[in-house]
């Protein structure tokens, strides 16, 4: 977490949390969801405005974390902005065989594969010490190669709706915590 964020938390410890305004899609893209967008429909049916500003994305990603209930958030100074998740808290990027099928989060954190999972739509998920996430659609070929060569364990099956409870995350803090 950035030092400026830690200082703001110490100075203003009781700022109300925010829900519904920030979302992460299945490709690792961040979306802003203002009141108008939220009124049109829930995420991911209505995504909102994709955040393309590199420095803003980097700030969000450096300050992305989760609470004890598995709700993921961006700590924006003293305010906790909860994130609506399309698939999982992480979107995994996978390197090719020459790079040893290296695994990293959409925020750039290195990780290692502990287990792999397929949902009922054949979407590939990976559990790691860093957490649980969906393999980016552009990287499924590398992930398949990692499984076929034995670099990663063979996938187990699980229904998508069972994954949050099993791996301890919440797809929609907005629905669970209520609009703030």
C-alpha positions in Angstrom: 0.0 0.0 0.0 1.3 3.5 -0.9 2.7 5.6 2.0 0.3 8.4 1.1 -2.6 6.0 1.5 -1.4 4.8 4.9 -1.0 8.4 6.1 -4.6 9.3 4.9 -6.0 6.3 6.8 -4.2 7.4 10.0 -5.5 10.9 9.6 -9.1 10.1 8.6 -9.9 6.6 10.0 -13.7 6.8 9.8 -14.4 7.6 6.2 -17.4 5.6 4.9 -16.8 2.8 2.5 -17.9 3.0 -1.1 -19.6 0.1 -3.1 -20.7 -0.3 -6.7 -18.4 2.3 -8.2 -15.4 0.2 -9.3 -15.3 -3.2 -11.1 -12.8 -5.7 -12.5 -13.8 -7.7 -15.5 -12.6 -11.1 -16.7 -9.8 -9.6 -18.7 -8.3 -7.7 -15.9 -9.7 -4.3 -16.9 -11.0 -1.8 -14.4 -14.3 0.0 -14.8 -15.8 3.1 -13.2 -19.5 2.8 -12.6 -21.2 6.1 -11.7 -24.8 6.4 -10.5 -26.2 6.5 -14.0 -24.5 3.2 -15.0 -25.4 1.5 -11.7 -29.1 2.5 -12.3 -29.0 0.8 -15.8 -27.9 -2.6 -14.5 -25.5 -4.7 -12.5 -21.9 -5.5 -13.3 -20.9 -7.2 -15.6 -24.2 -6.8 -17.6 -23.5 -3.1 -17.7 -19.8 -2.4 -17.3 -19.4 1.3 -17.2 -16.3 3.3 -18.4 -13.1 1.4 -18.7 -10.1 3.0 -16.9 -7.4 3.6 -19.5 -5.2 6.1 -17.6 -2.0 4.2 -16.8 -1.1 6.0 -13.6 -4.6 5.6 -12.2 -4.6 1.9 -13.0 -1.2 1.5 -11.4 -2.4 3.4 -8.3 -5.5 1.2 -8.0 -3.4 -2.0 -8.5 -0.8 -1.0 -5.8 -3.6 -0.5 -3.3 -5.8 -3.5 -4.2 -6.5 -5.8 -1.3 -9.2 -7.7 0.5 -10.9 -7.7 3.8 -11.6 -10.5 6.3 -14.9 -11.4 4.5 -13.2 -11.9 1.1 -14.4 -8.6 -0.3 -11.8 -7.0 -2.6 -11.3 -3.2 -2.5 -9.1 -0.4 -3.7 -7.9 1.7 -0.7 -8.2 5.3 -2.1 -6.7 7.4 0.6 -8.9 7.0 3.7 -11.8 5.5 1.6 -12.2 1.9 0.9 -13.7 1.4 -2.6 -15.1 -2.1 -2.9 -14.7 -3.9 -6.3 -17.4 -5.8 -8.2 -15.7 -8.9 -9.7 -16.8 -10.5 -12.9 -15.0 -13.8 -12.3 -12.5 -13.8 -9.5 -10.1 -11.4 -7.6 -7.2 -12.1 -9.9 -6.9 -12.4 -13.7 -3.8 -14.5 -14.4 -1.3 -13.8 -17.1 0.8 -16.8 -18.2 4.2 -16.7 -19.9 5.2 -19.3 -22.6 7.2 -22.4 -22.0 10.5 -20.6 -22.6 9.7 -18.5 -19.5 8.7 -21.6 -17.6 4.9 -20.8 -17.7 5.5 -18.0 -15.2 2.2 -16.9 -13.6 1.4 -13.3 -12.6 -1.6 -11.3 -11.6 -3.2 -8.6 -13.7 -1.5 -6.2 -11.3 1.9 -7.7 -12.1 2.5 -9.8 -8.9 4.4 -13.0 -9.5 2.7 -16.2 -8.3 3.0 -20.0 -8.7 0.2 -22.4 -9.6 -1.0 -24.6 -6.8 -4.1 -26.1 -8.4 -6.2 -25.6 -11.6 -10.0 -25.7 -11.9 -12.5 -25.8 -14.8 -16.0 -24.4 -14.4 -19.0 -25.6 -16.3 -18.1 -23.2 -19.2 -14.6 -24.6 -19.4 -13.1 -21.4 -18.1 -9.7 -22.2 -16.5 -9.0 -20.9 -13.0 -5.8 -21.2 -10.9 -5.4 -21.2 -7.2 -2.1 -20.0 -5.8 -0.6 -18.7 -2.6 -1.4 -15.2 -3.9 -5.1 -16.2 -4.3 -7.6 -17.4 -6.8 -8.1 -16.2 -10.3 -9.2 -16.7 -13.9 -6.6 -17.3 -16.6 -6.8 -14.5 -19.1 -8.4 -15.6 -22.4 -5.3 -14.7 -24.4 -3.2 -17.0 -22.2 -5.2 -20.2 -22.3 -2.9 -21.8 -24.8 0.1 -21.3 -22.5 -1.9 -22.6 -19.5 -3.0 -25.6 -21.5 0.6 -26.3 -22.4 1.6 -26.0 -18.7 -1.0 -28.6 -17.8 -0.2 -30.9 -20.7 3.6 -30.9 -19.9 2.9 -31.5 -16.2 4.3 -28.1 -15.1 0.8 -27.4 -13.6 -1.5 -30.0 -12.0 -4.5 -31.3 -14.0 -7.7 -29.3 -13.6 -10.5 -30.3 -11.3 -14.1 -29.5 -12.0 -16.2 -27.0 -10.0 -19.3 -25.0 -10.7 -18.6 -21.3 -11.1 -21.1 -20.4 -8.4 -19.3 -22.6 -5.9 -15.9 -21.0 -6.4 -16.4 -17.9 -4.2 -17.3 -19.9 -1.1 -14.6 -22.5 -1.7 -11.8 -19.9 -2.3 -13.1 -17.2 0.1 -14.0 -14.2 -2.1 -17.1 -12.2 -2.8 -18.1 -11.3 -6.4 -20.4 -8.4 -5.4 -19.6 -6.5 -2.2 -22.2 -4.0 -3.4 -25.0 -6.6 -3.1 -23.6 -7.9 0.2 -22.8 -4.7 1.9 -25.5 -2.6 0.3 -25.1 0.7 -1.6 -23.0 3.3 0.2 
